[in-house]
Amino acid sequence: MEQVTITGIAAEGKAMARVDGMVLFVPFAVPGDVVDVQVSKRRSSFMEGYVTRLVSPSPQRVTPFCEHYGVCGGCKWQPLPYAEQLKCKQQQVEEQMSRIGNFRDVKVADIAGAEKTTFYRNKLEFTFSHKRWVTREELEAGAPITDPEALGFHIPLKFDKVLDVKKCHLQADPSNAIRLFVKKTAMEQGLEFFDLRAQTGLLRNLTVRTSSTGEVMVIVVFYKNSQEQISMLMQRLQRAFPQITSLLYVVNDKRNDTIGDREVVCFAGRDYIFEEMEGLRFKIGAKSFYQTNSEQAHKLYCTARSFARLSGSEVVYDLYTGTGTIANFVARNAKRVVGVEYVKEAIDDARANALLNNIGNAVFYAGDMKDVLNADFFAQNGRPDVVILDPPRAGVHPDVAKAILQAQPQRIVYVSCNPATQARDMALLSARYAITNIQPVDMFPHTHHVENVAAMELKAEG
């Protein structure tokens, strides 16, 4: 299709146009662009495609800052000015609250944008591959591929294809330097990069975590327990980057990349790093969850605490508490905080963080939320005055929503990384609760993702 005018941004961050009465979704385009499009999918009510030629750029289009833009699956909104990105995210929250939740008269506050729009992440995970992704330009040039190894990110929807990353703009130094050093050393020493299809090779994954305290954690995942090669690489990494606080490795011989059930070996330093927020210290290990944008996480948690309107006399339930970050963050403002989380290791971290910060009014339980929240649990811990919940993208299980309605807290604060499922769940809760505040927070600039915090108040009887 030739000379298609892009008119807006749709769900999942794709650009949108209308052609002959049908909606056309196209990635990597900006409203106002005029483009030629190759249609790749056609249905009765919509089409999908990709840009083959930028005929006329939009007046608001900016030049992408990353050399990997358009090939790497991340940061797809780089050509869109950040102010326009925020407008799109604001619109996304408003539309989902209205269309999915049927909340048509609710005011959504202006989105809280980020001061840092690059180098804002505190964690990145990279994959080794013995056969890197070859770009269209390289194929058309016809030159032989002399550097087949890759250490970078998976190509979207292709589990066995990895883009070799030269520079990533998501995480500050020394992240790029560490990744490049590991790749260079591995190639010089003849270490085998992983074959994702055949499941052979030595080097599998690399994770770099940084913190606002200046600490650095590096985790190298090997497929085989080849101690001589492991020790050689880890020693060279330690010498090259003495600022690494926590140097760890894992041997994972499974078919998937998860390391939750694998032993983490501390090669040098501590097996954890510290993050800080408002004087609270959070201990983060190799398997710990922590919000990947530390500065915006502070805004997110401050918003949740503000919406909870705590006076110091309340019993607060923090559901889907993870490592207890929100629970410990609000504990000083509450009488008692009860955190519940499915993952036992996360609850161990939550308890350790409470102990680390001398928080004596927070207790944590591991278990399936829909089974834990029953009459005996409420009798043991007290019925909640405030419920804070931060579920995964899939949202809240209906049984959990039912348990919250039965408990009848005065206020509910719902933190979500998916406003669509949040709106769905809030519609269930609206039988007894009225929305008082909605505040979007941008955690991930240059992507379509948006966090949203909503507050609900118990309606008066009758």
VENRAVEN-V627047 format. One record per backbone hydrogen bond with DSSP energy under -0.5 kcal/mol. NH is the residue of the N-H (numbers start at 0). CO is the residue of the C=O. If there is no record, write none. Layout:
# VENRAVEN-V627047
NH/CO, NH/CO
This chain:
# VENRAVEN-V627047
3/34, 5/3, 5/32, 6/15, 7/15, 9/13, 12/9, 13/10, 14/25, 15/7, 16/23, 18/21, 21/18, 22/44, 23/16, 24/46, 25/14, 26/48, 31/5, 32/29, 33/55, 34/3, 34/32, 35/52, 36/0, 37/49, 38/36, 39/47, 40/47, 42/45, 46/22, 47/40, 48/24, 49/37, 51/35, 52/35, 54/33, 54/52, 55/33, 60/57, 61/78, 68/65, 70/67, 71/67, 76/445, 77/74, 79/76, 80/59, 80/78, 83/80, 84/80, 85/81, 86/82, 87/83, 88/84, 89/85, 90/86, 91/87, 92/88, 93/89, 94/90, 95/91, 96/92, 97/93, 98/94, 99/95, 100/95, 102/96, 103/101, 108/106, 108/437, 111/439, 112/110, 116/114, 118/168, 120/169, 121/291, 123/207, 125/205, 126/151, 127/203, 128/149, 129/193, 131/147, 132/161, 134/132, 138/134, 139/135, 140/136, 141/137, 142/137, 145/143, 149/128, 151/126, 152/162, 154/160, 157/154, 160/157, 161/130, 162/152, 164/150, 164/162, 171/120, 174/171, 177/173, 178/174, 179/175, 180/176, 181/177, 182/178, 183/179, 184/180, 185/181, 186/182, 187/183, 188/184, 189/186, 190/185, 193/202, 194/199, 195/193, 198/194, 199/194, 201/191, 202/191, 203/220, 204/220, 205/125, 206/218, 207/123, 208/216, 209/121, 210/214, 213/210, 216/208, 217/245, 218/206, 219/247, 220/204, 220/218, 221/219, 221/249, 222/201, 225/223, 226/224, 229/225, 230/226, 231/227, 232/228, 233/229, 234/230, 235/231, 236/232, 237/233, 238/234, 239/235, 240/236, 243/240, 244/215, 245/215, 246/267, 247/217, 247/245, 248/264, 249/219, 250/262, 251/221, 251/249, 252/250, 261/258, 264/248, 264/262, 265/263, 266/246, 266/264, 267/246, 269/244, 272/283, 274/281, 276/279, 279/276, 281/274, 283/272, 283/281, 284/282, 285/270, 287/284, 293/291, 296/292, 297/293, 298/294, 299/295, 300/296, 301/297, 302/298, 303/299, 304/300, 305/301, 306/302, 307/303, 308/304, 308/305, 309/304, 311/332, 315/313, 315/335, 316/385, 317/315, 317/337, 318/316, 318/387, 319/339, 320/317, 320/339, 323/320, 324/320, 327/323, 328/324, 329/325, 330/326, 332/329, 333/330, 334/313, 335/313, 336/360, 337/315, 338/336, 338/362, 339/317, 340/364, 343/341, 346/342, 347/343, 348/344, 349/345, 350/346, 351/347, 352/348, 353/349, 354/350, 355/351, 356/352, 357/354, 358/353, 359/357, 362/336, 364/338, 366/340, 370/367, 371/367, 372/368, 373/371, 377/373, 378/374, 379/375, 380/376, 381/377, 384/314, 385/314, 386/410, 387/316, 387/385, 388/412, 389/318, 394/391, 399/396, 400/396, 401/397, 402/398, 403/399, 404/400, 405/401, 406/402, 407/403, 408/403, 409/384, 410/384, 411/455, 412/386, 413/411, 413/453, 414/388, 414/412, 415/451, 421/417, 422/418, 423/419, 424/420, 425/421, 426/422, 427/423, 428/424, 429/425, 430/427, 431/428, 432/428, 433/456, 435/454, 436/454, 438/452, 439/108, 440/450, 441/111, 442/440, 446/443, 450/440, 451/415, 452/438, 453/413, 454/436, 455/411, 456/433, 457/409, 458/431
